[in-house]
């Protein structure tokens, strides 16, 4: 049975490593680690939702890791934070 499994690096409810562990004994499964998402990455990262829809449309489809690679950390440093003195 085709299976798509996601682990999220900010998931406080389920260890991200379980995504790969969940598919260890499955022969037709894919697992992806999603950065910058918590429990429910499909809600917080649009490319994950797109992967989910594409998987439902075609469960035999193989994905690359472009979704996870496309997610960038958007750090915001408040203007009042001073640069460290050297």
PyMOL Python script that loads the backbone (N, CA, C, O; Angstrom):
from pymol import cmd

cmd.read_pdbstr("""\
ATOM      1  N   UNK A   1       0.834  -1.175   0.000  1.00  0.00           N
ATOM      2  CA  UNK A   1       0.000   0.000   0.000  1.00  0.00           C
ATOM      3  C   UNK A   1       0.884   1.245   0.000  1.00  0.00           C
ATOM      4  O   UNK A   1       1.758   1.368   0.858  1.00  0.00           O
ATOM      5  N   UNK A   2       0.682   2.165  -0.933  1.00  0.00           N
ATOM      6  CA  UNK A   2       1.466   3.402  -0.945  1.00  0.00           C
ATOM      7  C   UNK A   2       1.231   4.220   0.327  1.00  0.00           C
ATOM      8  O   UNK A   2       0.101   4.361   0.795  1.00  0.00           O
ATOM      9  N   UNK A   3       2.311   4.745   0.865  1.00  0.00           N
ATOM     10  CA  UNK A   3       2.229   5.523   2.098  1.00  0.00           C
ATOM     11  C   UNK A   3       3.129   6.746   1.992  1.00  0.00           C
ATOM     12  O   UNK A   3       4.247   6.671   1.483  1.00  0.00           O
ATOM     13  N   UNK A   4       2.624   7.872   2.482  1.00  0.00           N
ATOM     14  CA  UNK A   4       3.382   9.118   2.530  1.00  0.00           C
ATOM     15  C   UNK A   4       3.428   9.560   3.982  1.00  0.00           C
ATOM     16  O   UNK A   4       2.388   9.732   4.617  1.00  0.00           O
ATOM     17  N   UNK A   5       4.629   9.742   4.509  1.00  0.00           N
ATOM     18  CA  UNK A   5       4.805  10.060   5.923  1.00  0.00           C
ATOM     19  C   UNK A   5       5.632  11.340   6.064  1.00  0.00           C
ATOM     20  O   UNK A   5       6.647  11.524   5.392  1.00  0.00           O
ATOM     21  N   UNK A   6       5.167  12.220   6.962  1.00  0.00           N
ATOM     22  CA  UNK A   6       5.877  13.476   7.209  1.00  0.00           C
ATOM     23  C   UNK A   6       6.305  13.561   8.669  1.00  0.00           C
ATOM     24  O   UNK A   6       5.551  13.199   9.571  1.00  0.00           O
ATOM     25  N   UNK A   7       7.513  14.041   8.886  1.00  0.00           N
ATOM     26  CA  UNK A   7       7.981  14.402  10.212  1.00  0.00           C
ATOM     27  C   UNK A   7       8.260  15.891  10.188  1.00  0.00           C
ATOM     28  O   UNK A   7       8.708  16.420   9.171  1.00  0.00           O
ATOM     29  N   UNK A   8       8.004  16.569  11.282  1.00  0.00           N
ATOM     30  CA  UNK A   8       8.197  18.022  11.337  1.00  0.00           C
ATOM     31  C   UNK A   8       9.173  18.368  12.444  1.00  0.00           C
ATOM     32  O   UNK A   8       9.076  17.854  13.558  1.00  0.00           O
ATOM     33  N   UNK A   9      10.110  19.238  12.129  1.00  0.00           N
ATOM     34  CA  UNK A   9      11.176  19.540  13.084  1.00  0.00           C
ATOM     35  C   UNK A   9      10.705  20.301  14.315  1.00  0.00           C
ATOM     36  O   UNK A   9      11.376  20.269  15.347  1.00  0.00           O
ATOM     37  N   UNK A  10       9.570  20.983  14.230  1.00  0.00           N
ATOM     38  CA  UNK A  10       9.048  21.714  15.380  1.00  0.00           C
ATOM     39  C   UNK A  10       7.862  21.011  16.037  1.00  0.00           C
ATOM     40  O   UNK A  10       7.112  21.636  16.787  1.00  0.00           O
ATOM     41  N   UNK A  11       7.687  19.724  15.766  1.00  0.00           N
ATOM     42  CA  UNK A  11       6.563  18.962  16.328  1.00  0.00           C
ATOM     43  C   UNK A  11       6.845  18.654  17.791  1.00  0.00           C
ATOM     44  O   UNK A  11       7.807  17.953  18.105  1.00  0.00           O
ATOM     45  N   UNK A  12       6.026  19.166  18.672  1.00  0.00           N
ATOM     46  CA  UNK A  12       6.204  18.920  20.105  1.00  0.00           C
ATOM     47  C   UNK A  12       5.367  17.744  20.591  1.00  0.00           C
ATOM     48  O   UNK A  12       5.450  17.370  21.761  1.00  0.00           O
ATOM     49  N   UNK A  13       4.563  17.156  19.710  1.00  0.00           N
ATOM     50  CA  UNK A  13       3.691  16.053  20.100  1.00  0.00           C
ATOM     51  C   UNK A  13       4.202  14.693  19.642  1.00  0.00           C
ATOM     52  O   UNK A  13       3.988  13.686  20.317  1.00  0.00           O
ATOM     53  N   UNK A  14       4.872  14.664  18.508  1.00  0.00           N
ATOM     54  CA  UNK A  14       5.374  13.410  17.948  1.00  0.00           C
ATOM     55  C   UNK A  14       6.809  13.626  17.488  1.00  0.00           C
ATOM     56  O   UNK A  14       7.071  14.551  16.718  1.00  0.00           O
ATOM     57  N   UNK A  15       7.738  12.802  17.937  1.00  0.00           N
ATOM     58  CA  UNK A  15       9.117  12.975  17.481  1.00  0.00           C
ATOM     59  C   UNK A  15       9.207  12.901  15.951  1.00  0.00           C
ATOM     60  O   UNK A  15       8.619  12.015  15.331  1.00  0.00           O
ATOM     61  N   UNK A  16       9.929  13.815  15.366  1.00  0.00           N
ATOM     62  CA  UNK A  16      10.062  13.875  13.908  1.00  0.00           C
ATOM     63  C   UNK A  16      10.617  12.570  13.347  1.00  0.00           C
ATOM     64  O   UNK A  16      10.263  12.174  12.236  1.00  0.00           O
ATOM     65  N   UNK A  17      11.467  11.911  14.089  1.00  0.00           N
ATOM     66  CA  UNK A  17      12.092  10.665  13.631  1.00  0.00           C
ATOM     67  C   UNK A  17      11.075   9.555  13.397  1.00  0.00           C
ATOM     68  O   UNK A  17      11.365   8.604  12.672  1.00  0.00           O
ATOM     69  N   UNK A  18       9.917   9.654  13.981  1.00  0.00           N
ATOM     70  CA  UNK A  18       8.908   8.613  13.830  1.00  0.00           C
ATOM     71  C   UNK A  18       8.390   8.520  12.387  1.00  0.00           C
ATOM     72  O   UNK A  18       7.865   7.480  11.989  1.00  0.00           O
ATOM     73  N   UNK A  19       8.531   9.582  11.611  1.00  0.00           N
ATOM     74  CA  UNK A  19       8.079   9.533  10.216  1.00  0.00           C
ATOM     75  C   UNK A  19       8.810   8.431   9.459  1.00  0.00           C
ATOM     76  O   UNK A  19       8.197   7.685   8.696  1.00  0.00           O
ATOM     77  N   UNK A  20      10.109   8.330   9.669  1.00  0.00           N
ATOM     78  CA  UNK A  20      10.888   7.279   8.998  1.00  0.00           C
ATOM     79  C   UNK A  20      10.683   5.921   9.660  1.00  0.00           C
ATOM     80  O   UNK A  20      10.625   4.896   8.982  1.00  0.00           O
ATOM     81  N   UNK A  21      10.575   5.919  10.967  1.00  0.00           N
ATOM     82  CA  UNK A  21      10.363   4.658  11.683  1.00  0.00           C
ATOM     83  C   UNK A  21       9.037   4.028  11.257  1.00  0.00           C
ATOM     84  O   UNK A  21       8.933   2.808  11.139  1.00  0.00           O
ATOM     85  N   UNK A  22       8.030   4.866  11.030  1.00  0.00           N
ATOM     86  CA  UNK A  22       6.699   4.375  10.665  1.00  0.00           C
ATOM     87  C   UNK A  22       6.684   3.612   9.346  1.00  0.00           C
ATOM     88  O   UNK A  22       5.813   2.770   9.128  1.00  0.00           O
ATOM     89  N   UNK A  23       7.634   3.897   8.471  1.00  0.00           N
ATOM     90  CA  UNK A  23       7.624   3.247   7.160  1.00  0.00           C
ATOM     91  C   UNK A  23       8.725   2.204   6.980  1.00  0.00           C
ATOM     92  O   UNK A  23       8.882   1.656   5.890  1.00  0.00           O
ATOM     93  N   UNK A  24       9.479   1.928   8.025  1.00  0.00           N
ATOM     94  CA  UNK A  24      10.622   1.015   7.908  1.00  0.00           C
ATOM     95  C   UNK A  24      10.279  -0.334   7.276  1.00  0.00           C
ATOM     96  O   UNK A  24      11.068  -0.858   6.490  1.00  0.00           O
ATOM     97  N   UNK A  25       9.159  -0.887   7.592  1.00  0.00           N
ATOM     98  CA  UNK A  25       8.812  -2.220   7.096  1.00  0.00           C
ATOM     99  C   UNK A  25       7.870  -2.180   5.899  1.00  0.00           C
ATOM    100  O   UNK A  25       7.391  -3.218   5.442  1.00  0.00           O
ATOM    101  N   UNK A  26       7.606  -0.972   5.391  1.00  0.00           N
ATOM    102  CA  UNK A  26       6.727  -0.836   4.234  1.00  0.00           C
ATOM    103  C   UNK A  26       7.567  -0.777   2.963  1.00  0.00           C
ATOM    104  O   UNK A  26       8.617  -0.136   2.940  1.00  0.00           O
ATOM    105  N   UNK A  27       7.117  -1.430   1.928  1.00  0.00           N
ATOM    106  CA  UNK A  27       7.905  -1.501   0.701  1.00  0.00           C
ATOM    107  C   UNK A  27       7.578  -0.392  -0.294  1.00  0.00           C
ATOM    108  O   UNK A  27       8.354  -0.152  -1.219  1.00  0.00           O
ATOM    109  N   UNK A  28       6.463   0.278  -0.126  1.00  0.00           N
ATOM    110  CA  UNK A  28       6.061   1.319  -1.079  1.00  0.00           C
ATOM    111  C   UNK A  28       5.727   2.597  -0.316  1.00  0.00           C
ATOM    112  O   UNK A  28       4.604   3.097  -0.383  1.00  0.00           O
ATOM    113  N   UNK A  29       6.711   3.118   0.407  1.00  0.00           N
ATOM    114  CA  UNK A  29       6.464   4.270   1.270  1.00  0.00           C
ATOM    115  C   UNK A  29       7.559   5.317   1.100  1.00  0.00           C
ATOM    116  O   UNK A  29       8.685   5.015   0.705  1.00  0.00           O
ATOM    117  N   UNK A  30       7.195   6.543   1.409  1.00  0.00           N
ATOM    118  CA  UNK A  30       8.120   7.672   1.343  1.00  0.00           C
ATOM    119  C   UNK A  30       7.980   8.483   2.632  1.00  0.00           C
ATOM    120  O   UNK A  30       6.872   8.664   3.137  1.00  0.00           O
ATOM    121  N   UNK A  31       9.086   8.960   3.154  1.00  0.00           N
ATOM    122  CA  UNK A  31       9.067   9.809   4.353  1.00  0.00           C
ATOM    123  C   UNK A  31       9.862  11.073   4.070  1.00  0.00           C
ATOM    124  O   UNK A  31      10.888  11.049   3.390  1.00  0.00           O
ATOM    125  N   UNK A  32       9.360  12.181   4.612  1.00  0.00           N
ATOM    126  CA  UNK A  32      10.017  13.480   4.426  1.00  0.00           C
ATOM    127  C   UNK A  32      10.057  14.227   5.743  1.00  0.00           C
ATOM    128  O   UNK A  32       9.106  14.193   6.524  1.00  0.00           O
ATOM    129  N   UNK A  33      11.177  14.906   5.980  1.00  0.00           N
ATOM    130  CA  UNK A  33      11.340  15.746   7.163  1.00  0.00           C
ATOM    131  C   UNK A  33      11.043  17.175   6.738  1.00  0.00           C
ATOM    132  O   UNK A  33      11.671  17.703   5.821  1.00  0.00           O
ATOM    133  N   UNK A  34      10.081  17.798   7.413  1.00  0.00           N
ATOM    134  CA  UNK A  34       9.646  19.140   7.065  1.00  0.00           C
ATOM    135  C   UNK A  34      10.154  20.131   8.110  1.00  0.00           C
ATOM    136  O   UNK A  34       9.791  20.042   9.282  1.00  0.00           O
ATOM    137  N   UNK A  35      10.995  21.075   7.684  1.00  0.00           N
ATOM    138  CA  UNK A  35      11.485  22.090   8.623  1.00  0.00           C
ATOM    139  C   UNK A  35      10.420  23.164   8.848  1.00  0.00           C
ATOM    140  O   UNK A  35       9.497  23.320   8.047  1.00  0.00           O
ATOM    141  N   UNK A  36      10.561  23.881   9.923  1.00  0.00           N
ATOM    142  CA  UNK A  36       9.692  25.031  10.189  1.00  0.00           C
ATOM    143  C   UNK A  36       8.213  24.675  10.252  1.00  0.00           C
ATOM    144  O   UNK A  36       7.370  25.464   9.826  1.00  0.00           O
ATOM    145  N   UNK A  37       7.892  23.508  10.774  1.00  0.00           N
ATOM    146  CA  UNK A  37       6.492  23.117  10.931  1.00  0.00           C
ATOM    147  C   UNK A  37       6.360  22.293  12.200  1.00  0.00           C
ATOM    148  O   UNK A  37       7.294  21.610  12.621  1.00  0.00           O
ATOM    149  N   UNK A  38       5.206  22.372  12.787  1.00  0.00           N
ATOM    150  CA  UNK A  38       4.917  21.576  13.963  1.00  0.00           C
ATOM    151  C   UNK A  38       4.019  20.411  13.601  1.00  0.00           C
ATOM    152  O   UNK A  38       3.992  19.971  12.451  1.00  0.00           O
ATOM    153  N   UNK A  39       3.288  19.913  14.575  1.00  0.00           N
ATOM    154  CA  UNK A  39       2.353  18.821  14.362  1.00  0.00           C
ATOM    155  C   UNK A  39       1.282  19.318  13.391  1.00  0.00           C
ATOM    156  O   UNK A  39       0.569  20.274  13.697  1.00  0.00           O
ATOM    157  N   UNK A  40       1.166  18.701  12.265  1.00  0.00           N
ATOM    158  CA  UNK A  40       0.212  19.153  11.260  1.00  0.00           C
ATOM    159  C   UNK A  40       0.875  20.004  10.197  1.00  0.00           C
ATOM    160  O   UNK A  40       0.340  21.043   9.812  1.00  0.00           O
ATOM    161  N   UNK A  41       2.029  19.577   9.721  1.00  0.00           N
ATOM    162  CA  UNK A  41       2.761  20.337   8.705  1.00  0.00           C
ATOM    163  C   UNK A  41       1.912  20.616   7.483  1.00  0.00           C
ATOM    164  O   UNK A  41       2.121  21.612   6.790  1.00  0.00           O
ATOM    165  N   UNK A  42       0.964  19.750   7.217  1.00  0.00           N
ATOM    166  CA  UNK A  42       0.097  19.921   6.056  1.00  0.00           C
ATOM    167  C   UNK A  42      -0.705  21.220   6.143  1.00  0.00           C
ATOM    168  O   UNK A  42      -1.134  21.753   5.119  1.00  0.00           O
ATOM    169  N   UNK A  43      -0.905  21.723   7.343  1.00  0.00           N
ATOM    170  CA  UNK A  43      -1.650  22.970   7.545  1.00  0.00           C
ATOM    171  C   UNK A  43      -0.732  24.186   7.452  1.00  0.00           C
ATOM    172  O   UNK A  43      -1.151  25.249   6.994  1.00  0.00           O
ATOM    173  N   UNK A  44       0.513  24.032   7.883  1.00  0.00           N
ATOM    174  CA  UNK A  44       1.404  25.177   8.028  1.00  0.00           C
ATOM    175  C   UNK A  44       2.373  25.414   6.874  1.00  0.00           C
ATOM    176  O   UNK A  44       2.908  26.513   6.732  1.00  0.00           O
ATOM    177  N   UNK A  45       2.599  24.415   6.065  1.00  0.00           N
ATOM    178  CA  UNK A  45       3.514  24.567   4.934  1.00  0.00           C
ATOM    179  C   UNK A  45       2.762  24.196   3.649  1.00  0.00           C
ATOM    180  O   UNK A  45       2.445  23.026   3.434  1.00  0.00           O
ATOM    181  N   UNK A  46       2.479  25.179   2.802  1.00  0.00           N
ATOM    182  CA  UNK A  46       1.687  24.921   1.593  1.00  0.00           C
ATOM    183  C   UNK A  46       2.225  23.803   0.705  1.00  0.00           C
ATOM    184  O   UNK A  46       1.439  23.053   0.125  1.00  0.00           O
ATOM    185  N   UNK A  47       3.535  23.675   0.586  1.00  0.00           N
ATOM    186  CA  UNK A  47       4.060  22.625  -0.295  1.00  0.00           C
ATOM    187  C   UNK A  47       3.764  21.229   0.252  1.00  0.00           C
ATOM    188  O   UNK A  47       3.675  20.272  -0.517  1.00  0.00           O
ATOM    189  N   UNK A  48       3.612  21.104   1.562  1.00  0.00           N
ATOM    190  CA  UNK A  48       3.267  19.813   2.151  1.00  0.00           C
ATOM    191  C   UNK A  48       1.825  19.457   1.784  1.00  0.00           C
ATOM    192  O   UNK A  48       1.529  18.310   1.448  1.00  0.00           O
ATOM    193  N   UNK A  49       0.943  20.438   1.850  1.00  0.00           N
ATOM    194  CA  UNK A  49      -0.444  20.209   1.442  1.00  0.00           C
ATOM    195  C   UNK A  49      -0.509  19.820  -0.029  1.00  0.00           C
ATOM    196  O   UNK A  49      -1.277  18.937  -0.413  1.00  0.00           O
ATOM    197  N   UNK A  50       0.303  20.486  -0.852  1.00  0.00           N
ATOM    198  CA  UNK A  50       0.345  20.154  -2.286  1.00  0.00           C
ATOM    199  C   UNK A  50       0.833  18.725  -2.501  1.00  0.00           C
ATOM    200  O   UNK A  50       0.319  18.014  -3.365  1.00  0.00           O
ATOM    201  N   UNK A  51       1.815  18.307  -1.724  1.00  0.00           N
ATOM    202  CA  UNK A  51       2.295  16.920  -1.824  1.00  0.00           C
ATOM    203  C   UNK A  51       1.189  15.945  -1.443  1.00  0.00           C
ATOM    204  O   UNK A  51       1.005  14.914  -2.089  1.00  0.00           O
ATOM    205  N   UNK A  52       0.461  16.282  -0.395  1.00  0.00           N
ATOM    206  CA  UNK A  52      -0.630  15.415   0.049  1.00  0.00           C
ATOM    207  C   UNK A  52      -1.702  15.247  -1.019  1.00  0.00           C
ATOM    208  O   UNK A  52      -2.171  14.138  -1.273  1.00  0.00           O
ATOM    209  N   UNK A  53      -2.081  16.349  -1.636  1.00  0.00           N
ATOM    210  CA  UNK A  53      -3.091  16.295  -2.704  1.00  0.00           C
ATOM    211  C   UNK A  53      -2.556  15.497  -3.894  1.00  0.00           C
ATOM    212  O   UNK A  53      -3.264  14.662  -4.457  1.00  0.00           O
ATOM    213  N   UNK A  54      -1.311  15.756  -4.272  1.00  0.00           N
ATOM    214  CA  UNK A  54      -0.711  15.036  -5.398  1.00  0.00           C
ATOM    215  C   UNK A  54      -0.633  13.538  -5.103  1.00  0.00           C
ATOM    216  O   UNK A  54      -0.810  12.715  -6.001  1.00  0.00           O
ATOM    217  N   UNK A  55      -0.369  13.189  -3.850  1.00  0.00           N
ATOM    218  CA  UNK A  55      -0.301  11.781  -3.455  1.00  0.00           C
ATOM    219  C   UNK A  55      -1.684  11.126  -3.538  1.00  0.00           C
ATOM    220  O   UNK A  55      -1.808   9.995  -4.008  1.00  0.00           O
ATOM    221  N   UNK A  56      -2.710  11.827  -3.087  1.00  0.00           N
ATOM    222  CA  UNK A  56      -4.077  11.289  -3.164  1.00  0.00           C
ATOM    223  C   UNK A  56      -4.470  11.097  -4.633  1.00  0.00           C
ATOM    224  O   UNK A  56      -5.089  10.095  -4.991  1.00  0.00           O
ATOM    225  N   UNK A  57      -4.109  12.059  -5.470  1.00  0.00           N
ATOM    226  CA  UNK A  57      -4.413  11.970  -6.898  1.00  0.00           C
ATOM    227  C   UNK A  57      -3.676  10.813  -7.579  1.00  0.00           C
ATOM    228  O   UNK A  57      -4.206  10.182  -8.494  1.00  0.00           O
ATOM    229  N   UNK A  58      -2.442  10.542  -7.121  1.00  0.00           N
ATOM    230  CA  UNK A  58      -1.631   9.491  -7.735  1.00  0.00           C
ATOM    231  C   UNK A  58      -0.726   8.872  -6.668  1.00  0.00           C
ATOM    232  O   UNK A  58       0.418   9.297  -6.507  1.00  0.00           O
ATOM    233  N   UNK A  59      -1.228   7.871  -5.938  1.00  0.00           N
ATOM    234  CA  UNK A  59      -0.444   7.266  -4.850  1.00  0.00           C
ATOM    235  C   UNK A  59       0.865   6.609  -5.296  1.00  0.00           C
ATOM    236  O   UNK A  59       1.725   6.331  -4.460  1.00  0.00           O
ATOM    237  N   UNK A  60       1.027   6.359  -6.587  1.00  0.00           N
ATOM    238  CA  UNK A  60       2.260   5.742  -7.076  1.00  0.00           C
ATOM    239  C   UNK A  60       3.350   6.772  -7.365  1.00  0.00           C
ATOM    240  O   UNK A  60       4.489   6.410  -7.663  1.00  0.00           O
ATOM    241  N   UNK A  61       3.003   8.038  -7.278  1.00  0.00           N
ATOM    242  CA  UNK A  61       3.961   9.104  -7.580  1.00  0.00           C
ATOM    243  C   UNK A  61       5.110   9.099  -6.573  1.00  0.00           C
ATOM    244  O   UNK A  61       4.900   8.919  -5.373  1.00  0.00           O
ATOM    245  N   UNK A  62       6.318   9.298  -7.076  1.00  0.00           N
ATOM    246  CA  UNK A  62       7.493   9.419  -6.220  1.00  0.00           C
ATOM    247  C   UNK A  62       7.847  10.898  -6.116  1.00  0.00           C
ATOM    248  O   UNK A  62       7.865  11.609  -7.120  1.00  0.00           O
ATOM    249  N   UNK A  63       8.123  11.351  -4.914  1.00  0.00           N
ATOM    250  CA  UNK A  63       8.449  12.749  -4.662  1.00  0.00           C
ATOM    251  C   UNK A  63       9.940  12.911  -4.427  1.00  0.00           C
ATOM    252  O   UNK A  63      10.615  11.988  -3.971  1.00  0.00           O
ATOM    253  N   UNK A  64      10.444  14.093  -4.745  1.00  0.00           N
ATOM    254  CA  UNK A  64      11.807  14.424  -4.358  1.00  0.00           C
ATOM    255  C   UNK A  64      11.712  15.283  -3.096  1.00  0.00           C
ATOM    256  O   UNK A  64      10.624  15.463  -2.551  1.00  0.00           O
ATOM    257  N   UNK A  65      12.810  15.796  -2.644  1.00  0.00           N
ATOM    258  CA  UNK A  65      12.823  16.556  -1.392  1.00  0.00           C
ATOM    259  C   UNK A  65      12.728  18.067  -1.629  1.00  0.00           C
ATOM    260  O   UNK A  65      13.107  18.851  -0.759  1.00  0.00           O
ATOM    261  N   UNK A  66      12.231  18.478  -2.787  1.00  0.00           N
ATOM    262  CA  UNK A  66      12.199  19.903  -3.119  1.00  0.00           C
ATOM    263  C   UNK A  66      11.285  20.703  -2.189  1.00  0.00           C
ATOM    264  O   UNK A  66      11.547  21.881  -1.946  1.00  0.00           O
ATOM    265  N   UNK A  67      10.230  20.098  -1.668  1.00  0.00           N
ATOM    266  CA  UNK A  67       9.359  20.815  -0.736  1.00  0.00           C
ATOM    267  C   UNK A  67      10.155  21.231   0.500  1.00  0.00           C
ATOM    268  O   UNK A  67      10.181  22.409   0.853  1.00  0.00           O
ATOM    269  N   UNK A  68      10.790  20.286   1.145  1.00  0.00           N
ATOM    270  CA  UNK A  68      11.552  20.591   2.359  1.00  0.00           C
ATOM    271  C   UNK A  68      12.688  21.579   2.066  1.00  0.00           C
ATOM    272  O   UNK A  68      12.961  22.471   2.869  1.00  0.00           O
ATOM    273  N   UNK A  69      13.345  21.415   0.917  1.00  0.00           N
ATOM    274  CA  UNK A  69      14.441  22.331   0.567  1.00  0.00           C
ATOM    275  C   UNK A  69      13.944  23.744   0.296  1.00  0.00           C
ATOM    276  O   UNK A  69      14.698  24.704   0.455  1.00  0.00           O
ATOM    277  N   UNK A  70      12.685  23.885  -0.111  1.00  0.00           N
ATOM    278  CA  UNK A  70      12.152  25.209  -0.445  1.00  0.00           C
ATOM    279  C   UNK A  70      11.761  26.028   0.784  1.00  0.00           C
ATOM    280  O   UNK A  70      11.553  27.237   0.678  1.00  0.00           O
ATOM    281  N   UNK A  71      11.659  25.395   1.929  1.00  0.00           N
ATOM    282  CA  UNK A  71      11.231  26.083   3.143  1.00  0.00           C
ATOM    283  C   UNK A  71      12.436  26.761   3.777  1.00  0.00           C
ATOM    284  O   UNK A  71      13.398  26.103   4.174  1.00  0.00           O
ATOM    285  N   UNK A  72      12.374  28.052   3.865  1.00  0.00           N
ATOM    286  CA  UNK A  72      13.470  28.841   4.420  1.00  0.00           C
ATOM    287  C   UNK A  72      13.043  29.462   5.746  1.00  0.00           C
ATOM    288  O   UNK A  72      11.885  29.836   5.930  1.00  0.00           O
ATOM    289  N   UNK A  73      13.984  29.563   6.647  1.00  0.00           N
ATOM    290  CA  UNK A  73      13.735  30.218   7.926  1.00  0.00           C
ATOM    291  C   UNK A  73      13.674  31.725   7.678  1.00  0.00           C
ATOM    292  O   UNK A  73      14.596  32.304   7.104  1.00  0.00           O
ATOM    293  N   UNK A  74      12.613  32.334   8.104  1.00  0.00           N
ATOM    294  CA  UNK A  74      12.448  33.775   7.933  1.00  0.00           C
ATOM    295  C   UNK A  74      12.616  34.441   9.302  1.00  0.00           C
ATOM    296  O   UNK A  74      11.647  34.844   9.945  1.00  0.00           O
ATOM    297  N   UNK A  75      13.862  34.539   9.716  1.00  0.00           N
ATOM    298  CA  UNK A  75      14.153  35.120  11.018  1.00  0.00           C
ATOM    299  C   UNK A  75      13.892  36.616  10.994  1.00  0.00           C
ATOM    300  O   UNK A  75      14.203  37.297  10.016  1.00  0.00           O
ATOM    301  N   UNK A  76      13.327  37.113  12.057  1.00  0.00           N
ATOM    302  CA  UNK A  76      13.126  38.556  12.200  1.00  0.00           C
ATOM    303  C   UNK A  76      13.908  39.016  13.422  1.00  0.00           C
ATOM    304  O   UNK A  76      13.705  38.520  14.530  1.00  0.00           O
ATOM    305  N   UNK A  77      14.790  39.957  13.206  1.00  0.00           N
ATOM    306  CA  UNK A  77      15.544  40.538  14.323  1.00  0.00           C
ATOM    307  C   UNK A  77      15.045  41.961  14.490  1.00  0.00           C
ATOM    308  O   UNK A  77      15.165  42.796  13.594  1.00  0.00           O
ATOM    309  N   UNK A  78      14.491  42.208  15.642  1.00  0.00           N
ATOM    310  CA  UNK A  78      13.923  43.529  15.920  1.00  0.00           C
ATOM    311  C   UNK A  78      14.983  44.611  15.750  1.00  0.00           C
ATOM    312  O   UNK A  78      16.150  44.406  16.082  1.00  0.00           O
ATOM    313  N   UNK A  79      14.568  45.763  15.230  1.00  0.00           N
ATOM    314  CA  UNK A  79      15.533  46.833  14.988  1.00  0.00           C
ATOM    315  C   UNK A  79      16.205  47.354  16.262  1.00  0.00           C
ATOM    316  O   UNK A  79      17.279  47.952  16.193  1.00  0.00           O
ATOM    317  N   UNK A  80      15.591  47.134  17.405  1.00  0.00           N
ATOM    318  CA  UNK A  80      16.173  47.633  18.643  1.00  0.00           C
ATOM    319  C   UNK A  80      17.260  46.724  19.192  1.00  0.00           C
ATOM    320  O   UNK A  80      17.921  47.072  20.170  1.00  0.00           O
ATOM    321  N   UNK A  81      17.455  45.547  18.566  1.00  0.00           N
ATOM    322  CA  UNK A  81      18.499  44.635  19.011  1.00  0.00           C
ATOM    323  C   UNK A  81      19.840  45.137  18.484  1.00  0.00           C
ATOM    324  O   UNK A  81      20.031  45.275  17.276  1.00  0.00           O
ATOM    325  N   UNK A  82      20.741  45.402  19.381  1.00  0.00           N
ATOM    326  CA  UNK A  82      22.052  45.929  18.981  1.00  0.00           C
ATOM    327  C   UNK A  82      22.948  44.798  18.524  1.00  0.00           C
ATOM    328  O   UNK A  82      22.855  43.674  19.017  1.00  0.00           O
ATOM    329  N   UNK A  83      23.801  45.103  17.593  1.00  0.00           N
ATOM    330  CA  UNK A  83      24.789  44.134  17.145  1.00  0.00           C
ATOM    331  C   UNK A  83      25.783  43.909  18.290  1.00  0.00           C
ATOM    332  O   UNK A  83      26.078  44.836  19.044  1.00  0.00           O
ATOM    333  N   UNK A  84      26.297  42.693  18.422  1.00  0.00           N
ATOM    334  CA  UNK A  84      27.258  42.429  19.488  1.00  0.00           C
ATOM    335  C   UNK A  84      28.520  43.273  19.303  1.00  0.00           C
ATOM    336  O   UNK A  84      28.989  43.467  18.182  1.00  0.00           O
ATOM    337  N   UNK A  85      29.054  43.765  20.401  1.00  0.00           N
ATOM    338  CA  UNK A  85      30.280  44.576  20.348  1.00  0.00           C
ATOM    339  C   UNK A  85      31.483  43.661  20.274  1.00  0.00           C
ATOM    340  O   UNK A  85      31.548  42.624  20.933  1.00  0.00           O
ATOM    341  N   UNK A  86      32.422  44.071  19.461  1.00  0.00           N
ATOM    342  CA  UNK A  86      33.640  43.261  19.298  1.00  0.00           C
ATOM    343  C   UNK A  86      34.749  43.761  20.160  1.00  0.00           C
ATOM    344  O   UNK A  86      35.843  43.197  20.147  1.00  0.00           O
TER     345      UNK A  86
END
""", "prot")
cmd.dss("prot")
cmd.show_as("cartoon", "prot")
cmd.util.cbc("prot")
cmd.orient("prot")
